[in-house]
Amino acid sequence: GVLKGPADPPPAAPRTPPPQQRPPGGPTQQQPPLRPELSPAEEQRLADVARQDIGDTARRITELEGRPLKPPQKEALLNAKSFLDQAQVALGQRDYPRAANLASKARALADDLAATSK
């Protein structure tokens, strides 16, 4: 028979991991927040910018829908509407930075269209 002691401890018992090691010189914060914390004033400003752009762009889009557009322009108009919808959703979720960003994209597209489809 093979000589084996009764219930040998398994080799290399799992060691407890070392206490929380931080990368050298790294910040003490573990996960950066998904969104930078904005001051209420900054949030208010972005919300106003987003609403302004959304309002202007919505009017511009309505106006553009009444014009005869070439296929690439129709495509751009659809993109602008899509950005506008997303901006409104972001606004509803109080994600003002995103709303302002999307609204400005929609506005840029609509402005370009208005300029090229006169």
ChimeraX attribute file (.defattr): number of C-alpha atoms within 10 A of each C-alpha:
attribute: neighborCount
match mode: 1-to-1
recipient: residues
	/A:1	3
	/A:2	4
	/A:3	5
	/A:4	7
	/A:5	7
	/A:6	6
	/A:7	6
	/A:8	7
	/A:9	8
	/A:10	7
	/A:11	6
	/A:12	6
	/A:13	7
	/A:14	7
	/A:15	6
	/A:16	6
	/A:17	7
	/A:18	6
	/A:19	6
	/A:20	6
	/A:21	7
	/A:22	11
	/A:23	8
	/A:24	6
	/A:25	6
	/A:26	8
	/A:27	10
	/A:28	8
	/A:29	8
	/A:30	8
	/A:31	7
	/A:32	8
	/A:33	8
	/A:34	6
	/A:35	9
	/A:36	8
	/A:37	9
	/A:38	12
	/A:39	9
	/A:40	9
	/A:41	9
	/A:42	13
	/A:43	16
	/A:44	13
	/A:45	15
	/A:46	21
	/A:47	20
	/A:48	14
	/A:49	19
	/A:50	26
	/A:51	19
	/A:52	15
	/A:53	24
	/A:54	25
	/A:55	14
	/A:56	16
	/A:57	24
	/A:58	20
	/A:59	12
	/A:60	16
	/A:61	22
	/A:62	12
	/A:63	12
	/A:64	20
	/A:65	12
	/A:66	8
	/A:67	12
	/A:68	11
	/A:69	17
	/A:70	10
	/A:71	9
	/A:72	10
	/A:73	19
	/A:74	16
	/A:75	12
	/A:76	18
	/A:77	23
	/A:78	17
	/A:79	16
	/A:80	26
	/A:81	21
	/A:82	14
	/A:83	22
	/A:84	26
	/A:85	18
	/A:86	17
	/A:87	28
	/A:88	22
	/A:89	14
	/A:90	20
	/A:91	22
	/A:92	11
	/A:93	11
	/A:94	13
	/A:95	17
	/A:96	25
	/A:97	22
	/A:98	21
	/A:99	29
	/A:100	25
	/A:101	18
	/A:102	25
	/A:103	32
	/A:104	22
	/A:105	19
	/A:106	30
	/A:107	24
	/A:108	15
	/A:109	22
	/A:110	27
	/A:111	18
	/A:112	14
	/A:113	21
	/A:114	17
	/A:115	9
	/A:116	10
	/A:117	13
	/A:118	9
